[in-house]
Amino acid sequence: MNLKEKNFALEEFKENKIKEEKQKILDEYKEVLSEEEIADINIEEFSIENLSDKLAAMAYRKIASKPADFQFINTNIVDSYNDIDSIVKKYKEN
């Protein structure tokens, strides 16, 4: 096997790995995005990072446009173990 053949084999291997990574990213969004939305994306024109960003943006827009199916959780609950004043007070007492 000469250098050109080795180079070609390595390039082919690299391209296959990139395609696999892109497919994994597409699979992560199949629960949020429809097959048509995913099919409209030409994965060849995006890098792995850009593809992930594009799909995340599409998923966000889709989710944000739907009415909320959830209830807000009250985050104003004060847990004495996490309250800084109570922790400081505890250590001052000791």
N, C-alpha and C positions, 0 to 999 in steps of 0.2 A: 504494500500500500504506500503510494507516494504522498508527498506533503499536500498536494491539491485534493486528493481523495480524503485524507485525514481531515483537512480543513472543511471540506464539504460535509463530511459525516458529523463533525462537531457543530457546524452551523445548523444542520438538520436537527440534531439532538437539542440544541438550544431553542430553536423555534418550537419544537414539540413541547418542551418544558414550559415555555411561555404560554402556549395554547392551553396546556393543562391548568396552569395557574389562573388564566382568564376564565376558563370553564368553571373552576372552583368558585371564583368570584360571582359569576352568573348564577350558579346554583344557590349561593347564599341569599339571593334576592328573589328567588322563584316564588316564595310565599307571599311577597309583597307586590311584585310586579307581574303583570300578565305575560303570557307567552308572546303576544303581539308586541308589547312594549319592549321586551327583551330582543325579539327578532328584528326590530327596527334599528338596533344598534349594530354597527359594523365594528366588531371587536378588533379588527386588524388596524383600524386607524387610531386606536388608543393604546397608550402604554398601560401596564398593569395598574399603576397608581392612578392614572387618569380615568381608567375604566371604573375602578372602585369609587372614585369621586363622583363620576357621572351617574352611576347607579344609585349611590347614596342620595344625591340631589333629587333624582327622579322619585325615589321612594319617599323622601321627605315631602316633596310637593304632593304626592298622591295621598299620603297619610294626613298631611296638614289640611287638605281640601275636604276631608271627610269630617262629619260631626263626631265629636268625642263619644266613644262607647264606654267611657270609664268615669269613675268618680274621683274627684280630687282627694288626696290624703291630707289630713290635717298635719302640717309640719310645724305647728306652733306648740307642740307638746314639749314641755321642758323635762328632760330626764336629769335627775339630780346627779347622776354619775357623770354626765357630760357638761353640766353647768359649771362654768369656770369659777363663779363666786362660791359655790358650795364646796368645790375642791380646795380652793384657797382657804376657806373657813375651816375645813376639816384638818388641814395641815397646820394651821395656826393654833388649833386646839391641842394638838399633840405636842 
